[in-house]
Amino acid sequence: MPRRPLLAAIAVLALSLPLAPVHGQDAGVSERLESWYAAARRTSPGTWGVVVADQEGQVLWSVNADEPMVPASTVKLLTTGFARTRVGADARRSTRVLGTGRLDTETGAWLGSWALELNGDPTLERPSVAGPTLASLAQQLRLIGVRKLTGALALTSEAGEPTARYPSAWSPRHQGRYFAPPVGPITLNENIVGFVVGPGSAPGAPAVLRTEVPSGIAGLITIEATTVTGSRTRLAARRDGRGWIVTGTIGSRAAPKGWTFVAHDPSAVVGAVWSRALWSAGIDWDIDGPIQREADQTPRVLAEIASPPFDSIAHEINTRSVNIGAELLLAWAGGTARNAPQQLERHVREVTGMASGIRLVDGSGLSDNDRIAPRVFTTYLANFPRTSAGRDFPLLLPANGSGTLKSLASGLPEPGVVRAKTGTLGNAVTLVGYLGRQEGMLLVAVMYNGSRLTPARQKQWELFRTLGADGVVIPASSEVEVALGGSPASEAR
């Protein structure tokens, strides 16, 4: 495996590692990195690719710098940069009710056609995280005087075909798992549903639904389970057509039991949640009634809700490593074209000026066919913040101690010394990002492809802890920090 010797500029690194005598400083740091790499190879045989660069992208130390490797979820940081370039830091995704016709002000009936427009908002209808809801959309209809809607639910989208499907680039073994739901404009609660069932009021009574997420999916859940005496639970839940069915028994003294499922048919979930939202707003929905044709066929927006700004969405997607979220960012940036991955790849080539070591087929890194060389990552990390769309780009990645970097809570001076993205697949663990220094940031890409994932990850943490032992918080402008939930005071750190 070719290795690049340490350059004179590695004096920057020497400040973050135990110091050798001054006259042997460069050699001492190089020896420590070589020692780390030798230990990493012993604990995790496989292919390693490592680049440590200065903030200008100049390589200070490397192993297999130009070897294309499986990047896993570190692709998300590239998708974030691409999407921010296309849509802007303050862009928002809208969800609307569109109508043609008129409102009968006496009865409150909407006379004409109407449709629910969904555009792939990753934050729509999430009860545990801030985001817009269909209930708010229904309340807006109520406020303009709508009391009745007639006709079956029509779904539309300006973001393409109003549906959701599994990306063809994803392996079938992932499709349908909670981290790999269908992707498309029709997205609610990241296309995940959950519900909890508890015992009824007495033995012999039906079991009862205690919790549903998102609100309204009760209409898709059939409970055939019965309450029995005791504390034992023998419940089972399975998919049943467009919904789910719960069978078995639950003891009268038993704790409730919950399930989480991927919504294979997100349009059915939308229908159920929209029905509940209308009911809560006091709007009658005659789903089987005929739609009246009115003279005025000019479509207009009857109600509209919007997502948080792009930067807030991107920060959360990277912090939690949300695959559907990254794919929705890619679609947001790529428009209705089906070649969004190719557009992403072209963006990376343009930013880095590199023609090789780049192959991208999705926006999340969930595909086994993605390939990125370590030097591509560090060059991108150096160049993108200097573009018009790249201001404060490191702040869109999680800080050490948060999200997927929770295991970096110790061994570094404080949160914010590292801003990085992890990646994990069945054959890869990767860690790519920024490390704050008084003299300027270090850019680090450490990638492993092989079967010894857990010890490889531990060695990656070790590398960042070693390089960042005397690190400083990566600075950012106050307005971006505040937008991401931080404090303006961090700018002065």
Disulfide bonds with the S-S distance in Angstrom:
none
